[in-house]
Amino acid sequence: MAHMEHLSGPIVIVHGGASTVPDSMVQAKLNGVKAAANRAFERLMSTGATAVDAVEAAVVSMENDPNFNAGSTFVLNSRGWTLSIYTYCRSKCVVLQTVRRDHDTVGAVAIDSQGKVASATSTGGITGKLPGRVGDTPLPGCGGYADNKVGAVSVTGHGEMIMRSILSARIITNLERGLQPKEALSQALQLTKSRTSGGAGAILVTADSKVAVDFSTSQMPWAYRTLTTLHYGIHPNDHHIEKI
């Protein structure tokens, strides 16, 4: 499954984690990513706001939603402790921004009216993880990456598999090699699955406002917002559109 579209103007894309979503949770997950995309886009359109402001607003919205594994919702490690990591990237500088309070990774990418891109990713980790485990989220080129000349990406899945394939950096490199966004995502995800047997998902916005969504798991809730439309889905080949 891969979705791609060439848009224009400010754009925000969010994901709510690549995993298997029970039927009873599908609507709640969709509501969560739609709300995050709307909130982030409203922030992006406010005076003086940047792509960084938008992705932070999106991630905070999902961190505060109990249907996602990030922020105030969490999973426990093998000692019953909890920790969530939050990072965002802008331009070529990838910054570990903070350690959050505390089940799927959540993430967002955006491009603003100045053509600047940003990426943010937040996670509650994996149930039963060893104390001190560092996953892909805070590592440059793994959980996310942003380059104003190429684009911004946020990924989700099993952290060890993402780290072994340096998934975000590989997607950006695929774009630099001339691949279209859809192919850049699908090739990187297929490589990760073939080499590590790990499922993953990714969202992408390019420097020329192309958006792409892809995942190799059974579900990944996603949404993106433009001036006139809200797009969203969760199953392979889903693409619903609401007029604003």
VMD Tcl script that draws the C-alpha trace (Angstrom):
set ca {
  {0.00 0.00 0.00}
  {1.28 3.45 -0.83}
  {-0.50 6.76 -1.29}
  {1.03 9.84 -2.91}
  {-0.31 13.24 -3.94}
  {1.25 16.47 -5.21}
  {-0.23 19.40 -3.31}
  {0.66 23.03 -2.68}
  {0.87 25.41 0.25}
  {1.16 24.52 3.94}
  {0.54 20.84 4.74}
  {0.53 18.73 7.90}
  {0.61 14.90 7.90}
  {0.28 12.76 11.04}
  {0.42 9.06 11.89}
  {-0.78 7.16 14.93}
  {1.53 4.14 14.77}
  {1.97 1.14 12.48}
  {0.56 -1.98 14.15}
  {-2.49 -4.25 14.31}
  {-5.50 -2.23 15.42}
  {-8.50 -4.06 16.92}
  {-11.81 -3.31 15.20}
  {-13.07 -1.75 18.40}
  {-10.26 0.84 18.27}
  {-10.34 1.80 14.59}
  {-12.73 4.74 14.87}
  {-11.01 6.12 17.97}
  {-7.65 6.00 16.21}
  {-9.07 7.74 13.14}
  {-10.72 10.40 15.27}
  {-7.39 10.97 17.01}
  {-5.29 11.48 13.89}
  {-7.96 13.66 12.28}
  {-8.12 15.87 15.37}
  {-4.32 16.11 15.49}
  {-4.08 17.06 11.80}
  {-6.75 19.73 12.21}
  {-5.20 21.18 15.34}
  {-1.73 21.23 13.81}
  {-2.95 22.88 10.60}
  {-4.77 25.57 12.56}
  {-1.52 26.22 14.41}
  {0.40 26.31 11.15}
  {-1.94 28.94 9.72}
  {-1.66 31.24 12.74}
  {0.48 34.36 12.46}
  {4.19 33.65 12.68}
  {3.82 29.89 13.09}
  {6.33 27.51 11.53}
  {6.41 23.86 10.52}
  {8.05 23.09 13.88}
  {5.09 24.65 15.71}
  {2.70 22.53 13.64}
  {4.38 19.16 14.23}
  {4.70 19.88 17.92}
  {0.98 20.69 18.13}
  {0.12 17.47 16.30}
  {2.25 15.29 18.55}
  {1.00 16.93 21.75}
  {-2.58 16.34 20.59}
  {-1.91 12.61 20.19}
  {0.16 12.40 23.38}
  {-2.88 13.64 25.27}
  {-5.15 11.09 23.57}
  {-5.37 7.85 25.61}
  {-5.85 5.84 22.40}
  {-2.18 6.30 21.46}
  {1.06 5.04 23.04}
  {2.88 8.29 23.72}
  {2.98 11.10 26.27}
  {0.54 10.52 29.12}
  {-0.29 7.07 27.71}
  {2.52 4.53 27.99}
  {3.71 0.94 28.21}
  {5.79 -0.52 31.04}
  {9.32 -1.86 30.85}
  {10.46 -5.11 32.49}
  {10.69 -3.36 35.88}
  {7.28 -1.72 35.62}
  {8.71 1.73 34.86}
  {7.66 4.01 32.03}
  {9.38 6.54 29.82}
  {8.41 8.24 26.59}
  {10.83 9.86 24.18}
  {9.98 12.88 22.07}
  {12.11 14.37 19.34}
  {11.70 16.74 16.48}
  {13.77 17.65 13.47}
  {14.01 20.74 11.35}
  {16.14 21.51 8.32}
  {19.35 19.44 8.46}
  {19.59 19.67 12.24}
  {18.07 16.76 14.13}
  {17.52 17.62 17.78}
  {16.65 15.46 20.79}
  {14.23 17.96 22.21}
  {13.05 16.45 25.49}
  {12.13 13.37 27.48}
  {8.39 13.24 28.04}
  {6.35 11.95 30.95}
  {6.08 8.60 30.31}
  {1.28 2.51 22.98}
  {2.15 2.96 19.09}
  {4.54 5.69 18.20}
  {2.93 8.90 16.96}
  {4.46 11.37 14.55}
  {3.95 14.34 12.26}
  {5.64 16.13 9.37}
  {4.82 19.54 7.93}
  {5.81 22.16 5.40}
  {5.02 25.81 6.09}
  {4.37 28.84 3.87}
  {8.11 29.58 3.78}
  {8.89 26.12 2.40}
  {10.51 24.97 5.65}
  {9.91 21.37 6.74}
  {9.87 19.71 10.15}
  {9.35 16.26 11.68}
  {8.30 15.17 15.17}
  {8.02 11.69 16.67}
  {6.95 10.53 20.14}
  {6.71 7.04 21.63}
  {5.86 5.15 24.78}
  {8.13 2.28 23.75}
  {7.66 -1.48 23.73}
  {6.01 -3.44 26.52}
  {8.58 -5.29 28.63}
  {11.57 -3.38 27.28}
  {14.76 -3.50 29.34}
  {15.48 -0.46 31.55}
  {17.73 1.94 29.67}
  {16.63 0.77 26.22}
  {16.91 3.49 23.61}
  {14.66 3.00 20.60}
  {14.63 4.59 17.18}
  {12.67 7.74 18.07}
  {15.53 9.93 19.40}
  {18.15 8.70 16.92}
  {18.89 10.90 13.89}
  {17.93 9.17 10.66}
  {15.99 6.42 12.41}
  {12.68 7.62 13.90}
  {12.58 10.80 11.84}
  {14.53 13.28 9.76}
  {14.06 16.63 8.06}
  {16.01 18.49 5.38}
  {14.62 21.69 3.86}
  {16.12 20.82 0.48}
  {14.59 17.32 0.36}
  {11.71 16.79 2.78}
  {10.65 15.49 6.19}
  {9.79 11.97 7.32}
  {8.48 10.33 10.51}
  {8.46 6.54 10.87}
  {6.87 4.01 13.19}
  {7.31 0.32 13.93}
  {9.66 -1.95 15.87}
  {12.51 0.29 16.95}
  {15.32 -2.26 16.68}
  {14.35 -3.05 13.09}
  {14.09 0.63 12.19}
  {17.50 1.32 13.71}
  {19.13 -1.56 11.84}
  {17.89 -0.20 8.52}
  {18.29 3.53 9.40}
  {14.83 3.87 7.92}
  {14.27 7.64 7.88}
  {17.70 8.39 6.45}
  {17.18 5.71 3.81}
  {13.90 7.32 2.70}
  {15.54 10.75 2.40}
  {18.44 9.19 0.49}
  {15.98 7.52 -1.89}
  {14.51 10.94 -2.65}
  {17.97 12.37 -3.26}
  {18.61 9.50 -5.69}
  {15.61 10.67 -7.73}
  {12.92 8.25 -6.60}
  {9.37 9.56 -6.40}
  {7.98 9.82 -2.84}
  {5.80 6.71 -3.14}
  {8.72 4.62 -4.39}
  {11.08 6.13 -1.82}
  {8.80 4.94 0.98}
  {7.85 1.53 -0.42}
  {11.43 0.60 -1.32}
  {12.74 1.50 2.13}
  {9.91 -0.31 3.91}
  {10.36 -3.42 1.76}
  {14.09 -3.43 2.46}
  {13.47 -3.14 6.20}
  {11.01 -6.05 6.12}
  {13.24 -8.27 3.96}
  {16.36 -7.69 6.06}
  {14.86 -7.61 9.54}
  {11.35 -9.12 9.24}
  {10.10 -5.94 10.89}
  {6.93 -4.15 9.86}
  {6.95 -0.36 9.77}
  {5.19 2.69 8.41}
  {6.14 6.19 7.33}
  {4.73 9.58 6.38}
  {6.56 12.01 4.13}
  {6.30 15.55 2.81}
  {8.82 16.70 0.22}
  {10.32 20.14 -0.27}
  {8.01 20.62 -3.28}
  {4.87 19.66 -1.30}
  {4.40 16.07 -2.40}
  {2.95 13.87 0.33}
  {3.22 10.11 0.71}
  {1.98 7.52 3.22}
  {2.93 3.85 3.31}
  {3.12 0.96 5.77}
  {3.94 -2.75 5.75}
  {1.82 -3.58 8.82}
  {-1.87 -4.44 8.79}
  {-2.94 -0.94 9.83}
  {-1.61 2.56 10.41}
  {-3.93 5.48 11.18}
  {-2.90 8.60 9.26}
  {-4.30 11.94 8.23}
  {-3.20 15.04 6.39}
  {-4.72 18.48 6.17}
  {-4.60 21.16 3.50}
  {-6.45 24.46 3.21}
  {-9.57 22.82 1.74}
  {-9.48 19.10 2.56}
  {-8.80 16.54 5.28}
  {-7.51 13.16 4.07}
  {-7.30 10.06 6.27}
  {-7.17 6.26 6.41}
  {-6.07 3.28 8.46}
  {-6.25 0.11 6.32}
  {-4.23 -0.56 3.16}
  {-5.66 1.41 0.22}
  {-7.87 3.53 2.50}
  {-8.17 7.16 1.38}
  {-11.11 9.13 2.68}
  {-11.54 12.83 1.98}
  {-13.57 15.43 3.88}
  {-14.11 18.94 2.57}
  {-13.27 21.71 5.03}
}
mol new
graphics top color blue
foreach p $ca { graphics top sphere $p radius 0.5 }
foreach p [lrange $ca 0 end-1] q [lrange $ca 1 end] { graphics top cylinder $p $q radius 0.2 }
display resetview
